Amino acid sequence: MPEIARFYGIIIKLFFGDHPSPHFYAVYGEHVGLFNIDTLEMIEGDLPRRAKKLVIE
């Protein structure tokens, strides 16, 4: 999975040709969040609130 960005210990990854609904993954330690690219809504995952806010920002 290609890494797009890395900041404050958060890694943003993006699969090419993954299942529908454009999205990206945010990984923070053992936590993972799946975010919709259009709305920046966390679709699923268990990111801590602070990490989620940094990803959206």
Backbone as JSON, one array per atom type, in Angstrom:
{
  "sequence": "MPEIARFYGIIIKLFFGDHPSPHFYAVYGEHVGLFNIDTLEMIEGDLPRRAKKLVIE",
  "N": [[0.86, -1.16, 0.0], [0.82, 2.08, -1.02], [2.47, 4.82, 0.55], [1.25, 7.98, 1.28], [1.48, 10.29, 2.87], [3.13, 11.41, 5.91], [2.89, 12.32, 9.22], [3.22, 13.57, 12.54], [3.34, 10.96, 13.58], [1.31, 9.7, 12.25], [0.29, 7.84, 9.48], [-0.62, 8.16, 6.14], [-2.24, 6.23, 3.81], [-2.89, 4.81, 0.57], [-4.72, 2.71, -1.49], [-4.51, 1.52, -4.82], [-7.11, 0.91, -7.03], [-8.78, -0.24, -5.15], [-11.74, -1.32, -3.31], [-15.0, 0.17, -4.16], [-16.09, 3.63, -3.6], [-14.24, 6.25, -3.06], [-11.44, 6.34, -0.96], [-9.14, 6.61, 1.85], [-6.54, 5.34, 4.0], [-5.72, 5.88, 7.38], [-3.12, 5.42, 9.54], [-2.17, 4.94, 12.83], [0.02, 4.0, 14.95], [-1.14, 1.07, 16.37], [-3.68, 1.58, 15.59], [-6.23, 2.07, 13.13], [-7.85, 3.96, 10.62], [-10.47, 4.4, 8.29], [-11.12, 6.62, 5.77], [-13.45, 8.6, 3.95], [-12.73, 10.12, 0.92], [-14.04, 12.3, -0.3], [-15.78, 13.47, 1.68], [-14.32, 13.43, 4.02], [-15.13, 11.97, 6.17], [-14.86, 9.58, 8.76], [-15.18, 6.36, 7.93], [-14.9, 3.8, 9.0], [-13.16, 2.3, 11.76], [-10.7, 2.78, 14.42], [-9.38, 5.09, 15.32], [-7.8, 7.29, 17.65], [-9.39, 10.2, 19.06], [-7.88, 12.62, 18.87], [-5.95, 12.01, 16.87], [-7.68, 11.56, 14.74], [-8.74, 14.15, 14.36], [-6.42, 15.49, 13.51], [-5.94, 14.21, 11.07], [-8.19, 14.98, 9.58], [-7.81, 17.71, 9.5]],
  "CA": [[0.0, 0.0, 0.0], [1.68, 3.26, -1.1], [2.35, 5.83, 1.59], [1.03, 9.3, 0.69], [2.0, 11.32, 3.79], [3.46, 10.98, 7.27], [2.99, 13.47, 10.12], [2.88, 13.32, 13.94], [3.18, 9.53, 13.8], [0.17, 9.22, 11.47], [0.67, 7.52, 8.1], [-1.76, 8.15, 5.22], [-1.98, 5.25, 2.75], [-3.93, 4.75, -0.45], [-4.67, 1.56, -2.39], [-4.99, 1.75, -6.18], [-8.05, -0.11, -7.47], [-9.46, -0.85, -4.01], [-13.2, -1.35, -3.44], [-15.62, 1.47, -4.49], [-16.14, 4.76, -2.68], [-12.86, 6.7, -2.9], [-11.09, 6.43, 0.45], [-7.73, 6.4, 2.21], [-6.34, 4.77, 5.32], [-4.83, 6.59, 8.29], [-2.59, 4.45, 10.49], [-1.52, 5.58, 13.96], [0.39, 2.87, 15.81], [-1.97, -0.11, 16.07], [-5.02, 2.06, 15.22], [-6.43, 2.32, 11.7], [-9.12, 4.59, 10.26], [-10.79, 4.43, 6.86], [-11.76, 7.91, 5.55], [-13.99, 8.94, 2.65], [-11.95, 11.23, 0.37], [-14.9, 13.45, -0.61], [-16.37, 14.09, 2.86], [-13.38, 13.28, 5.12], [-15.8, 11.26, 7.26], [-14.26, 8.29, 9.07], [-16.16, 5.33, 7.61], [-14.73, 2.77, 10.02], [-11.84, 2.31, 12.38], [-10.6, 3.05, 15.85], [-8.38, 6.13, 15.59], [-8.09, 8.17, 18.77], [-10.02, 11.46, 18.64], [-6.87, 13.61, 18.49], [-5.39, 11.61, 15.58], [-8.73, 11.78, 13.74], [-8.79, 15.58, 14.09], [-5.24, 15.84, 12.72], [-6.14, 13.69, 9.7], [-9.2, 15.82, 8.91], [-7.19, 19.03, 9.3]],
  "C": [[0.91, 1.23, 0.0], [1.4, 4.26, 0.02], [2.27, 7.19, 0.93], [1.65, 10.4, 1.55], [2.29, 10.69, 5.15], [3.63, 12.24, 8.11], [2.53, 13.08, 11.51], [2.63, 11.84, 14.24], [2.01, 8.91, 13.06], [0.65, 8.98, 10.04], [-0.6, 7.44, 7.26], [-1.39, 7.23, 4.06], [-3.18, 5.18, 1.82], [-3.69, 3.53, -1.34], [-5.14, 2.0, -3.78], [-5.93, 0.61, -6.53], [-8.72, -0.85, -6.33], [-10.97, -0.76, -4.22], [-13.78, 0.05, -3.63], [-15.71, 2.42, -3.3], [-14.7, 5.19, -2.4], [-12.52, 6.94, -1.42], [-9.58, 6.28, 0.64], [-7.69, 5.87, 3.64], [-5.41, 5.68, 6.11], [-4.42, 5.59, 9.36], [-1.84, 5.22, 11.57], [-1.21, 4.49, 14.98], [-0.41, 1.64, 15.42], [-3.39, 0.28, 15.67], [-5.08, 2.36, 13.73], [-7.79, 2.97, 11.5], [-9.26, 4.62, 8.76], [-11.62, 5.69, 6.62], [-12.25, 8.06, 4.12], [-13.23, 10.16, 2.14], [-12.81, 12.47, 0.15], [-15.36, 14.2, 0.63], [-15.43, 14.15, 4.06], [-14.02, 12.66, 6.36], [-15.07, 9.94, 7.5], [-15.33, 7.23, 8.93], [-16.11, 4.21, 8.63], [-13.34, 2.89, 10.6], [-11.89, 2.7, 13.84], [-9.52, 4.08, 16.17], [-8.78, 6.92, 16.83], [-8.61, 9.52, 18.25], [-8.99, 12.49, 18.16], [-6.26, 13.28, 17.13], [-6.41, 11.85, 14.46], [-8.83, 13.26, 13.37], [-7.6, 16.04, 13.23], [-5.38, 15.37, 11.28], [-7.1, 14.59, 8.95], [-8.62, 17.2, 8.6], [-6.26, 18.98, 8.1]]
}
